Amino acid sequence: MDETLALAERIAGFSLPALIAIKESVNRAHETPLAEGVRFERRQMYARFASEDAHEGMRAFLERRAPRFGHR
């Protein structure tokens, strides 16, 4: 139970829009042919790179600190 709660807390600290995109991509992978699923994932990835959270994540990585996501 402690490990599960620790994992849930870690996941909750990630960017919400990125988590939503990941969940949609996984669900789409089960519902569509491979090529369509890959195209969907690619579009989601490109959209996330344009987000404020992606920029914050890259800045945090370069500055060697934990990211502070605004969920945008």
Steps between C-alpha positions, in 0.01 A plus 500: 500500500783741585666440160169555322438829678856616433458422129163678488654806666787499248260474204284779644806727485526471121344741251124435483469573124786258432338230713170545317679470164679185614175340616328591171791355303492171691124471455528584129771234457250234606220631278670574167746349253867553580567766236207714617605464862856609421372806310280592798792464743722713277240780487464485879876515549538804272214675678660436840834645387324831439356511853617716790551183707742360241705819513498491880607134495792574268607804707481295819709224344769744386499673839507161679191567707153355538248642251213718619223420253215747453292240314494712184 
